[in-house]
Amino acid sequence: MSRWGKKARVLVDVDVVGLDTAVNRARLDWQHARHLVEISEPDGGLDDAIYYLQLTEKRYMYLLSQAKREHHRQQA
């Protein structure tokens, strides 16, 4: 056991409609970030655009997995 102990797990109770809306918004943000990377100049903010792309992609993947988990939980 590490000296820091166990990490506390935080569960967020979100209704299905709110989660679906969040997933759709995250998908749009991710697509926007991909577009920003495509139009960015190599010397003019490309690093920021790539960081934003990675950030939005991780958020989208996280929310998508949460929605899938919630969908499977409701069907059980």
C-alpha positions in Angstrom: 0.0 0.0 0.0 1.3 3.4 -0.9 1.8 6.0 1.8 -0.9 8.1 0.2 -3.6 5.5 0.6 -6.4 4.7 -1.8 -7.7 7.2 -4.2 -11.3 8.2 -3.5 -13.7 7.4 -6.2 -16.2 10.1 -7.2 -19.4 9.1 -8.9 -21.5 11.7 -10.7 -25.2 11.0 -11.0 -26.2 12.4 -14.3 -29.5 11.7 -16.1 -29.3 10.0 -19.5 -30.5 13.0 -21.4 -27.9 15.3 -19.8 -25.2 12.7 -20.5 -26.3 12.4 -24.1 -26.2 16.1 -24.5 -22.7 16.3 -22.9 -21.5 13.6 -25.3 -22.8 15.4 -28.3 -21.3 18.7 -27.2 -17.9 17.0 -26.5 -18.0 15.4 -30.0 -18.6 18.9 -31.5 -15.8 20.3 -29.5 -13.5 17.5 -30.6 -14.4 18.1 -34.3 -13.7 21.8 -33.9 -10.3 21.1 -32.3 -9.5 18.8 -35.3 -10.4 21.6 -37.6 -8.2 24.1 -35.7 -5.2 21.7 -36.0 -5.8 21.5 -39.8 -5.8 25.3 -40.3 -3.1 26.2 -37.8 0.3 27.4 -39.1 3.3 25.5 -37.8 4.8 28.6 -36.2 1.5 30.2 -35.1 -0.1 28.3 -32.3 0.0 24.8 -33.5 1.2 23.5 -30.1 -1.9 25.1 -28.4 -4.2 23.6 -31.1 -2.7 20.1 -30.6 -3.0 20.4 -26.8 -6.7 21.4 -27.2 -7.2 18.5 -29.6 -5.9 16.0 -27.1 -7.9 17.6 -24.3 -11.2 17.5 -26.2 -10.5 13.9 -27.5 -9.9 12.6 -23.9 -13.1 14.3 -22.7 -15.1 13.0 -25.5 -13.8 9.4 -25.0 -14.5 9.6 -21.3 -18.0 10.8 -21.7 -18.7 8.3 -24.4 -17.5 5.5 -22.1 -19.7 6.9 -19.3 -22.7 6.9 -21.5 -22.1 3.3 -22.6 -21.7 2.2 -19.0 -24.9 4.0 -18.0 -26.8 2.5 -21.0 -25.6 -1.1 -20.0 -26.5 -0.4 -16.4 -30.1 0.6 -17.3 -30.6 -2.4 -19.5 -29.6 -4.8 -16.7 
